[in-house]
């Protein structure tokens, strides 16, 4: 990230020029290097469509719109400082973007147009995920981003999210390969956990050889969809390793299914945002 003073200045300039159409450059294909330039609000609608079901309550969709706009702005500020030819990607590593947002997504973008989540007038990196499994994760443990507004908070609203409880079964040879061991794994355990109970380090034994790796590395090597989160336990059962866990995604910031539940309880999008990103404010920049 660029220095805070530069970010605040960039935000001020953004606000001053927002009467004109604000544009954002989206890298829609890393392979072809295709960059799509479009209105920021059209982009926000596309992210809402790509990241949340249209059936979610309007207040949850609005919360997603503000989070998406805020995150995109931080990336645009970075891109301008770095002289990059594009501002933000369109994959799960940034924000999933749909080129054909429906009416619900467009309504959420329009209703919150120009609204940005800030802390001390600095736009925040408003990370989000599908379901936290009960409690969100801190930014440092989840993403290596030690940011005050990405502190763990209670959610307890996403228990009915699809796939919130999951099981992954691995052959000993596959687990050993993921851990960088040549022989089949004979045992495995979570060697260290974060303050929220998520795995931080995993120890894998293969005979007299042992490997300790970051849980984030294990998840990346096995695949983010196969190992949906780091809130898991591992055990050896009938010749295979069973990993049982909860939640979908890195766990930091907005829990999307939790946001939907809060909205059904009558919470506004601002209340939802300030719960998941504590210490922040929602300001209209244009």
LINWO-V955088 format. One line per field, one symbol per residue. ss: DSSP state (H for helix, E for strand, - for the rest). burial: # if it has 9 or more other ideal C-beta (glycine too) atoms within 8 Angstrom, else .. A space follows every 50 residues. Layout:
ss=???
burial=???
//
This chain:
ss=---HHHHHHHHHHHHH------EEEEEEE----EEEEEEHHHHHHHHHHH H------HHHHHHHHHHHHHHHHHHHHHHHHH-----EE----------- --HHHHHHHHH---EEEEE--EE----EE-E---E-E-HHHHH----HHH ---E----------EEEEEEEHHHHHHHH-------EEEEEEE-----EE EEEEEE--EEEEEEHHHHHHHH---------EEEEEE--EEEEEEE-E-- -E-EEHHHHHHHHH----HHHHHHHH----EEEE--
burial=.....###.##..##..#...#.#####......#..############# ##.#.#.########################....#####...#####.. #..#########..#####..######################.#...## ..#.#.##..#.##.#.#.#.#..##.##.#...#..#.#...#.#.### ######..#.#.#.#..##..#....######.#.#...########### #############...#.#.########.#.#..#.
//
